[in-house]
Amino acid sequence: MKNWTEILMHLGEDRTAYYGAVTPPLIQSSNFAFPTVQSFREAFEDEAAQHLYSRGNNPTTLILRKKIAALEGSEDAMVLGSGAAAIATAVMANIKAGDHVICVNKPYSWTQKLIGTFLPRFGVKHSFVDATDIQQIEAAIRPNTKVLMLESPNSLTYEIQDLAACAALAKKHQLTTIIDNSYASPYYQNPIDFGIDIVVHSGSKYLSGHSDIIFGAICSTKAMIGKIISTEYMTLGPVLSPNDAWLALRGLRTLRTRLEQSSLSAQKVISWLKQQEEVDYVLYPLDPNFDQYELASQQMRGAGGLFSVNFKERPIEKMEAFSNALADAFLMAVSWGGYESLQIPSCVFYRMASKEPPPVPATFVRYYVGLESAEFLISKFKQAWHHLL
Ligand SMILES: *Cc1c(COP(=O)(O)O)cnc(C)c1O
């Protein structure tokens, strides 16, 4: 059992090094100076571990890396300028021209773009599979398959993968497993415990938690993180600025408190919604009616504030009016994991000239419950409800 409080509050911090300051300093410096040629030489010889230049190492950023590694239970972690950078960097570090990647169906949109559109330019092939079924993953494995890209749960319909089974299959075929763990966060799921090789996060969501920065993380062995830093990371340069690392540290302090509160309120809102006649179904991995509830409860300790609702069939105008009426309480915005409640009504993607409709109906809405009280949010639903009728 992890000591969450110790990790979030103290781990990686050396207060004696900065006047006993309770909060670590923001070392907003691009480069670091050395008093002698010999010490400068030593820093060059061990650039991954020394503070030489902030594209590589920075003391404020290093505290964040240590905390995130401890939260995931990985040997090491690195932080990057976005979750998308974390995903792309982790995947690219494990493939070369001629290789093949297997990815879950319906991953995060920019993961889809990376594997489906970007990597083919460099001769990397792919298969998207229904990974709720381990046999479909196995059937897609080719002699040149190198990476199995998972996302469990995804952040719209929450399909999950059997992580232990995926890890065992990958070992048998010498594939590197990568999982996007942004939905559960390290507080509710630690894929490394199930044998997954690399965990990636969009820290823009729960980890930073205040909708104020874009940030990503990769967690793995020391060898893997070292390899990624010295190759993809240093050449592509997807750096997290020390200022944003400092904000991430501040947000991270309350990870546990925020998640528990969001999670509790989301469950209250969900149980109210489930009683309403106008609701067709609710999707939440730890709802007993969820298709993969048993597997979810074996792998996850909780499920946070993000869930989806499908309302019974009705004209798109009603969905629009209802969503508009809710927009002062559930802000109409992408992302999630901050302090404020949000909604993405899928009717927004219908009647769009430039986009195909999503794989869900216009009556489907993704909600995120932030730190408002459940009673307040339910009262807002009640006020807006007549628009549905
Ligand atoms: C937001 C998100 C990402 C991308 O992260 P950014 O920090 O926005 O680059 C990746 N995966 C999932 C599941 C996300 O929700």
The ligand as a Tripos MOL2 file, in Angstrom:
@<TRIPOS>MOLECULE
LIG
   15    15     1     0     0
SMALL
NO_CHARGES

@<TRIPOS>ATOM
      1 C1         -6.1800   14.9900  -22.7660 C.3       1 LIG1
      2 C2         -5.7670   13.6080  -23.0870 C.ar      1 LIG1
      3 C3         -4.5850   13.3440  -23.7760 C.ar      1 LIG1
      4 C4         -3.7010   14.4530  -24.3300 C.3       1 LIG1
      5 O1         -3.0920   15.1580  -23.3090 O.3       1 LIG1
      6 P1         -2.6300   16.6920  -23.4890 P.3       1 LIG1
      7 O2         -2.0460   16.9770  -22.1500 O.co2     1 LIG1
      8 O3         -3.8700   17.4590  -23.7950 O.co2     1 LIG1
      9 O4         -1.6590   16.7350  -24.5970 O.co2     1 LIG1
     10 C5         -4.2260   12.0350  -23.9840 C.ar      1 LIG1
     11 N1         -4.9880   11.0210  -23.5570 N.ar      1 LIG1
     12 C6         -6.1540   11.2280  -22.8940 C.ar      1 LIG1
     13 C7         -6.9520   10.0620  -22.4550 C.3       1 LIG1
     14 C8         -6.5650   12.5320  -22.6400 C.ar      1 LIG1
     15 O5         -7.7210   12.7260  -21.9960 O.3       1 LIG1
@<TRIPOS>BOND
     1     1     2 1
     2     2     3 ar
     3     2    14 ar
     4     3     4 1
     5     3    10 ar
     6     4     5 1
     7     5     6 1
     8     6     7 2
     9     6     8 1
    10     6     9 1
    11    10    11 ar
    12    11    12 ar
    13    12    13 1
    14    12    14 ar
    15    14    15 1
@<TRIPOS>SUBSTRUCTURE
     1 LIG1         1 GROUP 0 **** ****
